[in-house]
Amino acid sequence: MKNCLRNFFLMALLLLAAGMNARAQLNFIAGAGYNYQYAPLEQLNYAIKRFNETRSDLSAAMPVISSLNGPEITAGLGGASLAVLFTYSNFRAERSGSWTENGEKKTKTLRMLSSQYALSFGKMPGVGNTFAFGMGVELSLLKTGYFVDDGNRVFNQVSEHLALGASPYIQLYLGLSEHLYFYIKPSYTLDGFFRDFYPVNEALNPLTAPQDKLTYAHEGRYNRGGVFAGLVYAIGR
């Protein structure tokens, strides 16, 4: 994975350099905003649904997880009409369910924490322009940890996944001033590998998970659609 990120970064820099007319056109870009991602997460939600199905005295069902959202920061280099950007995003989702067992109320909580590192290559406004619409490509590494609390507010990590994805995207820049732009980027990420969600099912449903393993495939991809919106500032324009 490290070699893939390094090779992609070198390729993007070469393409950026080839698209520039002069070194003076190189600008530093920084920005921040919010990232929303939608993912079916069928295998993860299977474990949540089994939690709700197998408790006869369920008092509060555990909601499924179908989206992640969180802040994103970005920085990079831009030429006359091209940009290479590195972004970091942080996501968090938490779901709880309660039931009664032998007259005692019990609760379990599932927490999902993700960090995404991404490198993108795409279009940006040329010098003096206040609008740009184009397409680009992004290579991302998503690190996700799954934690379960059995009611004592102590979260134990039960699984961790690394998802390496490639994302085609479209992007829109709107100039707010000479240097400041509103930036929106819809994208769709294709995960390159399968992930095993069985440890999450086992942590949520220790009594039924072994039988589930015989009848249900717990491996799945982390494909997801998303949109980022925020502000970027081009220093040197």
Buried (B, 14 or more C-beta within 10 A) or exposed (E): EEEEBEEBBEBBEEBBBEBBEEEEBBBEBBBBBEBBBBBBBBBBBBBBBBBBEBBEEBEEBBBBBBBBBBEBBBBBBBBBBBBBBBBBBBBEBBBBBBBEEEEEEBBBBBBBBBBBBBBBBBBBBBBEEEEBEBEBBBBBBBEBBBBBBBEEEEBEEBBEBEBBBBBEBBBBBBBEEEBBBBBBBBBBBBBEEBBBBBBBBBBBBEEBBEEBEEEBEBEBBBBBBBBBBBBBBBEEB
